[in-house]
Amino acid sequence: PPAAVAPTFWILLGPVGVGTVALLGLADVSKMLGLLVDGEAVKFLALIFWGFGLWAFALTAVVTMHYVRSGGVPFTLSWWAFIFPLAAYTLATLEVFRYTGVAAVYWYGVALAVLLALLWAATFGRTVAGVFSGRLLLPPSPSPTLPKQGK
């Protein structure tokens, strides 16, 4: 795919983050309401889901770095696809730390939060600049068509 769609690979992190937080919350509420004796099985499922996100984050980071090294990722509004899914996964990571107390998970969450802040600042700044310059408000120019070659 073209480099401009690289940010859309990050969308996978959104459902993982929201799903992890939802499962952890369901475990707590179900236990509180007496629906579960203890929510450890549901928490374990949430950790598996979050672990998939760890793999997905690594994969999307590798794909994005490939595009960055191959000439960069041109700024388009699709850069916002970096932000919202990463925010959900970052919150899920910090919630997993709250449940596990594992220091490595905490520092991973902090690193994700720093990355999120940097990406947000860059995306917000470039969006504002693109709006004021008009570049983001104009339709893309049509690509030239190549003449058909005969036999």
PyMOL CGO cylinders between C-alpha atoms (Angstrom):
from pymol import cmd
from pymol.cgo import CYLINDER

trace = [
    CYLINDER, 0.00, 0.00, 0.00, 1.10, 3.61, -0.46, 0.3, 1, 1, 1, 1, 1, 1,
    CYLINDER, 1.10, 3.61, -0.46, 2.94, 5.28, 2.43, 0.3, 1, 1, 1, 1, 1, 1,
    CYLINDER, 2.94, 5.28, 2.43, 0.03, 7.69, 3.00, 0.3, 1, 1, 1, 1, 1, 1,
    CYLINDER, 0.03, 7.69, 3.00, -2.07, 4.83, 4.40, 0.3, 1, 1, 1, 1, 1, 1,
    CYLINDER, -2.07, 4.83, 4.40, 0.56, 3.68, 6.91, 0.3, 1, 1, 1, 1, 1, 1,
    CYLINDER, 0.56, 3.68, 6.91, -1.25, 5.37, 9.82, 0.3, 1, 1, 1, 1, 1, 1,
    CYLINDER, -1.25, 5.37, 9.82, -4.36, 3.31, 9.16, 0.3, 1, 1, 1, 1, 1, 1,
    CYLINDER, -4.36, 3.31, 9.16, -2.51, 0.16, 10.24, 0.3, 1, 1, 1, 1, 1, 1,
    CYLINDER, -2.51, 0.16, 10.24, -2.66, 1.58, 13.79, 0.3, 1, 1, 1, 1, 1, 1,
    CYLINDER, -2.66, 1.58, 13.79, -6.45, 1.34, 13.83, 0.3, 1, 1, 1, 1, 1, 1,
    CYLINDER, -6.45, 1.34, 13.83, -6.06, -2.26, 15.00, 0.3, 1, 1, 1, 1, 1, 1,
    CYLINDER, -6.06, -2.26, 15.00, -4.93, -0.96, 18.41, 0.3, 1, 1, 1, 1, 1, 1,
    CYLINDER, -4.93, -0.96, 18.41, -8.27, 0.77, 19.08, 0.3, 1, 1, 1, 1, 1, 1,
    CYLINDER, -8.27, 0.77, 19.08, -10.48, -2.31, 19.52, 0.3, 1, 1, 1, 1, 1, 1,
    CYLINDER, -10.48, -2.31, 19.52, -7.72, -4.05, 21.47, 0.3, 1, 1, 1, 1, 1, 1,
    CYLINDER, -7.72, -4.05, 21.47, -7.45, -1.14, 23.89, 0.3, 1, 1, 1, 1, 1, 1,
    CYLINDER, -7.45, -1.14, 23.89, -11.18, -0.66, 24.33, 0.3, 1, 1, 1, 1, 1, 1,
    CYLINDER, -11.18, -0.66, 24.33, -11.78, -4.41, 24.56, 0.3, 1, 1, 1, 1, 1, 1,
    CYLINDER, -11.78, -4.41, 24.56, -9.13, -4.84, 27.24, 0.3, 1, 1, 1, 1, 1, 1,
    CYLINDER, -9.13, -4.84, 27.24, -10.55, -2.03, 29.37, 0.3, 1, 1, 1, 1, 1, 1,
    CYLINDER, -10.55, -2.03, 29.37, -14.09, -3.37, 28.85, 0.3, 1, 1, 1, 1, 1, 1,
    CYLINDER, -14.09, -3.37, 28.85, -13.13, -6.90, 29.92, 0.3, 1, 1, 1, 1, 1, 1,
    CYLINDER, -13.13, -6.90, 29.92, -11.33, -5.65, 33.02, 0.3, 1, 1, 1, 1, 1, 1,
    CYLINDER, -11.33, -5.65, 33.02, -14.33, -3.50, 33.92, 0.3, 1, 1, 1, 1, 1, 1,
    CYLINDER, -14.33, -3.50, 33.92, -16.73, -6.40, 33.35, 0.3, 1, 1, 1, 1, 1, 1,
    CYLINDER, -16.73, -6.40, 33.35, -14.67, -8.58, 35.66, 0.3, 1, 1, 1, 1, 1, 1,
    CYLINDER, -14.67, -8.58, 35.66, -14.88, -5.98, 38.43, 0.3, 1, 1, 1, 1, 1, 1,
    CYLINDER, -14.88, -5.98, 38.43, -18.58, -5.25, 38.01, 0.3, 1, 1, 1, 1, 1, 1,
    CYLINDER, -18.58, -5.25, 38.01, -19.54, -8.93, 37.65, 0.3, 1, 1, 1, 1, 1, 1,
    CYLINDER, -19.54, -8.93, 37.65, -17.70, -9.76, 40.87, 0.3, 1, 1, 1, 1, 1, 1,
    CYLINDER, -17.70, -9.76, 40.87, -19.26, -6.79, 42.66, 0.3, 1, 1, 1, 1, 1, 1,
    CYLINDER, -19.26, -6.79, 42.66, -22.77, -7.85, 41.56, 0.3, 1, 1, 1, 1, 1, 1,
    CYLINDER, -22.77, -7.85, 41.56, -22.15, -11.44, 42.56, 0.3, 1, 1, 1, 1, 1, 1,
    CYLINDER, -22.15, -11.44, 42.56, -22.37, -12.74, 39.00, 0.3, 1, 1, 1, 1, 1, 1,
    CYLINDER, -22.37, -12.74, 39.00, -18.88, -14.21, 39.28, 0.3, 1, 1, 1, 1, 1, 1,
    CYLINDER, -18.88, -14.21, 39.28, -17.23, -15.67, 42.34, 0.3, 1, 1, 1, 1, 1, 1,
    CYLINDER, -17.23, -15.67, 42.34, -14.06, -14.02, 41.17, 0.3, 1, 1, 1, 1, 1, 1,
    CYLINDER, -14.06, -14.02, 41.17, -13.26, -12.36, 37.89, 0.3, 1, 1, 1, 1, 1, 1,
    CYLINDER, -13.26, -12.36, 37.89, -9.83, -13.89, 37.41, 0.3, 1, 1, 1, 1, 1, 1,
    CYLINDER, -9.83, -13.89, 37.41, -10.79, -15.82, 34.27, 0.3, 1, 1, 1, 1, 1, 1,
    CYLINDER, -10.79, -15.82, 34.27, -12.17, -12.67, 32.64, 0.3, 1, 1, 1, 1, 1, 1,
    CYLINDER, -12.17, -12.67, 32.64, -9.08, -10.71, 33.73, 0.3, 1, 1, 1, 1, 1, 1,
    CYLINDER, -9.08, -10.71, 33.73, -6.90, -13.43, 32.23, 0.3, 1, 1, 1, 1, 1, 1,
    CYLINDER, -6.90, -13.43, 32.23, -8.83, -13.12, 28.96, 0.3, 1, 1, 1, 1, 1, 1,
    CYLINDER, -8.83, -13.12, 28.96, -8.26, -9.35, 29.07, 0.3, 1, 1, 1, 1, 1, 1,
    CYLINDER, -8.26, -9.35, 29.07, -4.52, -9.92, 29.53, 0.3, 1, 1, 1, 1, 1, 1,
    CYLINDER, -4.52, -9.92, 29.53, -4.47, -12.24, 26.52, 0.3, 1, 1, 1, 1, 1, 1,
    CYLINDER, -4.47, -12.24, 26.52, -6.30, -9.59, 24.50, 0.3, 1, 1, 1, 1, 1, 1,
    CYLINDER, -6.30, -9.59, 24.50, -3.85, -6.91, 25.70, 0.3, 1, 1, 1, 1, 1, 1,
    CYLINDER, -3.85, -6.91, 25.70, -0.95, -9.22, 24.82, 0.3, 1, 1, 1, 1, 1, 1,
    CYLINDER, -0.95, -9.22, 24.82, -2.28, -9.42, 21.27, 0.3, 1, 1, 1, 1, 1, 1,
    CYLINDER, -2.28, -9.42, 21.27, -2.12, -5.62, 21.31, 0.3, 1, 1, 1, 1, 1, 1,
    CYLINDER, -2.12, -5.62, 21.31, 1.53, -5.80, 22.32, 0.3, 1, 1, 1, 1, 1, 1,
    CYLINDER, 1.53, -5.80, 22.32, 2.20, -7.88, 19.23, 0.3, 1, 1, 1, 1, 1, 1,
    CYLINDER, 2.20, -7.88, 19.23, 0.00, -5.60, 17.07, 0.3, 1, 1, 1, 1, 1, 1,
    CYLINDER, 0.00, -5.60, 17.07, 1.81, -2.50, 18.33, 0.3, 1, 1, 1, 1, 1, 1,
    CYLINDER, 1.81, -2.50, 18.33, 5.19, -4.03, 17.50, 0.3, 1, 1, 1, 1, 1, 1,
    CYLINDER, 5.19, -4.03, 17.50, 3.97, -5.00, 14.03, 0.3, 1, 1, 1, 1, 1, 1,
    CYLINDER, 3.97, -5.00, 14.03, 2.49, -1.57, 13.26, 0.3, 1, 1, 1, 1, 1, 1,
    CYLINDER, 2.49, -1.57, 13.26, 5.62, 0.15, 14.55, 0.3, 1, 1, 1, 1, 1, 1,
    CYLINDER, 5.62, 0.15, 14.55, 7.80, -1.99, 12.25, 0.3, 1, 1, 1, 1, 1, 1,
    CYLINDER, 7.80, -1.99, 12.25, 5.55, -1.31, 9.24, 0.3, 1, 1, 1, 1, 1, 1,
    CYLINDER, 5.55, -1.31, 9.24, 5.51, 2.43, 9.99, 0.3, 1, 1, 1, 1, 1, 1,
    CYLINDER, 5.51, 2.43, 9.99, 9.30, 2.55, 10.41, 0.3, 1, 1, 1, 1, 1, 1,
    CYLINDER, 9.30, 2.55, 10.41, 9.64, 0.77, 7.06, 0.3, 1, 1, 1, 1, 1, 1,
    CYLINDER, 9.64, 0.77, 7.06, 7.64, 3.55, 5.41, 0.3, 1, 1, 1, 1, 1, 1,
    CYLINDER, 7.64, 3.55, 5.41, 9.58, 6.25, 7.28, 0.3, 1, 1, 1, 1, 1, 1,
    CYLINDER, 9.58, 6.25, 7.28, 12.91, 4.80, 6.09, 0.3, 1, 1, 1, 1, 1, 1,
    CYLINDER, 12.91, 4.80, 6.09, 11.59, 4.38, 2.54, 0.3, 1, 1, 1, 1, 1, 1,
    CYLINDER, 11.59, 4.38, 2.54, 10.94, 8.07, 2.02, 0.3, 1, 1, 1, 1, 1, 1,
    CYLINDER, 10.94, 8.07, 2.02, 8.60, 9.08, 4.79, 0.3, 1, 1, 1, 1, 1, 1,
    CYLINDER, 8.60, 9.08, 4.79, 4.89, 9.11, 5.45, 0.3, 1, 1, 1, 1, 1, 1,
    CYLINDER, 4.89, 9.11, 5.45, 3.31, 12.16, 3.78, 0.3, 1, 1, 1, 1, 1, 1,
    CYLINDER, 3.31, 12.16, 3.78, 1.04, 14.15, 6.05, 0.3, 1, 1, 1, 1, 1, 1,
    CYLINDER, 1.04, 14.15, 6.05, -2.66, 13.65, 5.42, 0.3, 1, 1, 1, 1, 1, 1,
    CYLINDER, -2.66, 13.65, 5.42, -5.63, 13.62, 7.74, 0.3, 1, 1, 1, 1, 1, 1,
    CYLINDER, -5.63, 13.62, 7.74, -5.11, 9.87, 8.03, 0.3, 1, 1, 1, 1, 1, 1,
    CYLINDER, -5.11, 9.87, 8.03, -2.38, 10.73, 10.57, 0.3, 1, 1, 1, 1, 1, 1,
    CYLINDER, -2.38, 10.73, 10.57, -5.20, 11.00, 13.12, 0.3, 1, 1, 1, 1, 1, 1,
    CYLINDER, -5.20, 11.00, 13.12, -5.36, 7.20, 12.85, 0.3, 1, 1, 1, 1, 1, 1,
    CYLINDER, -5.36, 7.20, 12.85, -2.14, 7.21, 14.88, 0.3, 1, 1, 1, 1, 1, 1,
    CYLINDER, -2.14, 7.21, 14.88, -3.81, 9.06, 17.74, 0.3, 1, 1, 1, 1, 1, 1,
    CYLINDER, -3.81, 9.06, 17.74, -7.14, 7.58, 18.77, 0.3, 1, 1, 1, 1, 1, 1,
    CYLINDER, -7.14, 7.58, 18.77, -6.20, 3.87, 18.63, 0.3, 1, 1, 1, 1, 1, 1,
    CYLINDER, -6.20, 3.87, 18.63, -2.89, 4.52, 20.39, 0.3, 1, 1, 1, 1, 1, 1,
    CYLINDER, -2.89, 4.52, 20.39, -4.74, 6.47, 23.10, 0.3, 1, 1, 1, 1, 1, 1,
    CYLINDER, -4.74, 6.47, 23.10, -7.08, 3.51, 23.68, 0.3, 1, 1, 1, 1, 1, 1,
    CYLINDER, -7.08, 3.51, 23.68, -4.18, 1.07, 23.84, 0.3, 1, 1, 1, 1, 1, 1,
    CYLINDER, -4.18, 1.07, 23.84, -2.19, 3.36, 26.15, 0.3, 1, 1, 1, 1, 1, 1,
    CYLINDER, -2.19, 3.36, 26.15, -5.12, 3.59, 28.56, 0.3, 1, 1, 1, 1, 1, 1,
    CYLINDER, -5.12, 3.59, 28.56, -5.53, -0.18, 28.42, 0.3, 1, 1, 1, 1, 1, 1,
    CYLINDER, -5.53, -0.18, 28.42, -1.84, -0.63, 29.22, 0.3, 1, 1, 1, 1, 1, 1,
    CYLINDER, -1.84, -0.63, 29.22, -2.09, 1.60, 32.27, 0.3, 1, 1, 1, 1, 1, 1,
    CYLINDER, -2.09, 1.60, 32.27, -5.23, -0.28, 33.33, 0.3, 1, 1, 1, 1, 1, 1,
    CYLINDER, -5.23, -0.28, 33.33, -3.39, -3.60, 32.96, 0.3, 1, 1, 1, 1, 1, 1,
    CYLINDER, -3.39, -3.60, 32.96, -0.67, -2.17, 35.21, 0.3, 1, 1, 1, 1, 1, 1,
    CYLINDER, -0.67, -2.17, 35.21, -3.32, -1.29, 37.78, 0.3, 1, 1, 1, 1, 1, 1,
    CYLINDER, -3.32, -1.29, 37.78, -4.44, -4.93, 37.79, 0.3, 1, 1, 1, 1, 1, 1,
    CYLINDER, -4.44, -4.93, 37.79, -1.02, -6.57, 37.65, 0.3, 1, 1, 1, 1, 1, 1,
    CYLINDER, -1.02, -6.57, 37.65, 1.29, -4.13, 39.43, 0.3, 1, 1, 1, 1, 1, 1,
    CYLINDER, 1.29, -4.13, 39.43, 4.11, -5.15, 37.07, 0.3, 1, 1, 1, 1, 1, 1,
    CYLINDER, 4.11, -5.15, 37.07, 6.58, -2.26, 36.83, 0.3, 1, 1, 1, 1, 1, 1,
    CYLINDER, 6.58, -2.26, 36.83, 7.56, -3.12, 33.23, 0.3, 1, 1, 1, 1, 1, 1,
    CYLINDER, 7.56, -3.12, 33.23, 3.93, -2.69, 32.17, 0.3, 1, 1, 1, 1, 1, 1,
    CYLINDER, 3.93, -2.69, 32.17, 3.86, 0.71, 33.88, 0.3, 1, 1, 1, 1, 1, 1,
    CYLINDER, 3.86, 0.71, 33.88, 6.98, 1.91, 32.05, 0.3, 1, 1, 1, 1, 1, 1,
    CYLINDER, 6.98, 1.91, 32.05, 5.66, 0.52, 28.77, 0.3, 1, 1, 1, 1, 1, 1,
    CYLINDER, 5.66, 0.52, 28.77, 2.49, 2.56, 29.38, 0.3, 1, 1, 1, 1, 1, 1,
    CYLINDER, 2.49, 2.56, 29.38, 4.56, 5.66, 30.12, 0.3, 1, 1, 1, 1, 1, 1,
    CYLINDER, 4.56, 5.66, 30.12, 6.54, 5.16, 26.90, 0.3, 1, 1, 1, 1, 1, 1,
    CYLINDER, 6.54, 5.16, 26.90, 3.28, 4.78, 24.97, 0.3, 1, 1, 1, 1, 1, 1,
    CYLINDER, 3.28, 4.78, 24.97, 1.94, 7.97, 26.59, 0.3, 1, 1, 1, 1, 1, 1,
    CYLINDER, 1.94, 7.97, 26.59, 5.07, 9.89, 25.58, 0.3, 1, 1, 1, 1, 1, 1,
    CYLINDER, 5.07, 9.89, 25.58, 4.81, 8.56, 22.02, 0.3, 1, 1, 1, 1, 1, 1,
    CYLINDER, 4.81, 8.56, 22.02, 1.13, 9.49, 21.99, 0.3, 1, 1, 1, 1, 1, 1,
    CYLINDER, 1.13, 9.49, 21.99, 1.88, 13.04, 23.15, 0.3, 1, 1, 1, 1, 1, 1,
    CYLINDER, 1.88, 13.04, 23.15, 4.57, 13.50, 20.49, 0.3, 1, 1, 1, 1, 1, 1,
    CYLINDER, 4.57, 13.50, 20.49, 2.39, 12.11, 17.71, 0.3, 1, 1, 1, 1, 1, 1,
    CYLINDER, 2.39, 12.11, 17.71, -0.57, 14.19, 18.86, 0.3, 1, 1, 1, 1, 1, 1,
    CYLINDER, -0.57, 14.19, 18.86, 1.50, 17.41, 18.91, 0.3, 1, 1, 1, 1, 1, 1,
    CYLINDER, 1.50, 17.41, 18.91, 2.91, 16.71, 15.43, 0.3, 1, 1, 1, 1, 1, 1,
    CYLINDER, 2.91, 16.71, 15.43, -0.48, 15.75, 14.00, 0.3, 1, 1, 1, 1, 1, 1,
    CYLINDER, -0.48, 15.75, 14.00, -2.28, 18.69, 15.58, 0.3, 1, 1, 1, 1, 1, 1,
    CYLINDER, -2.28, 18.69, 15.58, 0.38, 21.15, 14.45, 0.3, 1, 1, 1, 1, 1, 1,
    CYLINDER, 0.38, 21.15, 14.45, 0.42, 19.86, 10.89, 0.3, 1, 1, 1, 1, 1, 1,
    CYLINDER, 0.42, 19.86, 10.89, -3.38, 19.80, 10.76, 0.3, 1, 1, 1, 1, 1, 1,
    CYLINDER, -3.38, 19.80, 10.76, -3.62, 23.44, 11.87, 0.3, 1, 1, 1, 1, 1, 1,
    CYLINDER, -3.62, 23.44, 11.87, -0.90, 24.45, 9.40, 0.3, 1, 1, 1, 1, 1, 1,
    CYLINDER, -0.90, 24.45, 9.40, -2.63, 22.51, 6.60, 0.3, 1, 1, 1, 1, 1, 1,
    CYLINDER, -2.63, 22.51, 6.60, -6.00, 24.12, 7.33, 0.3, 1, 1, 1, 1, 1, 1,
    CYLINDER, -6.00, 24.12, 7.33, -4.58, 27.65, 7.41, 0.3, 1, 1, 1, 1, 1, 1,
    CYLINDER, -4.58, 27.65, 7.41, -2.54, 27.10, 4.25, 0.3, 1, 1, 1, 1, 1, 1,
    CYLINDER, -2.54, 27.10, 4.25, -5.57, 25.56, 2.54, 0.3, 1, 1, 1, 1, 1, 1,
    CYLINDER, -5.57, 25.56, 2.54, -3.64, 22.45, 1.55, 0.3, 1, 1, 1, 1, 1, 1,
    CYLINDER, -3.64, 22.45, 1.55, -5.88, 20.13, 3.57, 0.3, 1, 1, 1, 1, 1, 1,
    CYLINDER, -5.88, 20.13, 3.57, -9.05, 21.76, 2.26, 0.3, 1, 1, 1, 1, 1, 1,
    CYLINDER, -9.05, 21.76, 2.26, -8.32, 21.30, -1.43, 0.3, 1, 1, 1, 1, 1, 1,
    CYLINDER, -8.32, 21.30, -1.43, -9.17, 18.13, -3.33, 0.3, 1, 1, 1, 1, 1, 1,
    CYLINDER, -9.17, 18.13, -3.33, -6.14, 16.14, -4.49, 0.3, 1, 1, 1, 1, 1, 1,
    CYLINDER, -6.14, 16.14, -4.49, -4.98, 16.91, -8.00, 0.3, 1, 1, 1, 1, 1, 1,
    CYLINDER, -4.98, 16.91, -8.00, -5.82, 14.21, -10.51, 0.3, 1, 1, 1, 1, 1, 1,
    CYLINDER, -5.82, 14.21, -10.51, -2.98, 11.92, -11.41, 0.3, 1, 1, 1, 1, 1, 1,
    CYLINDER, -2.98, 11.92, -11.41, -1.91, 12.05, -15.03, 0.3, 1, 1, 1, 1, 1, 1,
    CYLINDER, -1.91, 12.05, -15.03, -3.13, 9.22, -17.21, 0.3, 1, 1, 1, 1, 1, 1,
    CYLINDER, -3.13, 9.22, -17.21, -0.62, 7.31, -19.24, 0.3, 1, 1, 1, 1, 1, 1,
    CYLINDER, -0.62, 7.31, -19.24, -1.29, 6.81, -22.94, 0.3, 1, 1, 1, 1, 1, 1,
    CYLINDER, -1.29, 6.81, -22.94, -2.17, 3.29, -23.99, 0.3, 1, 1, 1, 1, 1, 1,
    CYLINDER, -2.17, 3.29, -23.99, 0.59, 1.50, -25.79, 0.3, 1, 1, 1, 1, 1, 1,
    CYLINDER, 0.59, 1.50, -25.79, -0.34, -0.48, -28.86, 0.3, 1, 1, 1, 1, 1, 1,
    CYLINDER, -0.34, -0.48, -28.86, 1.13, -3.77, -29.98, 0.3, 1, 1, 1, 1, 1, 1,
]
cmd.load_cgo(trace, "trace")
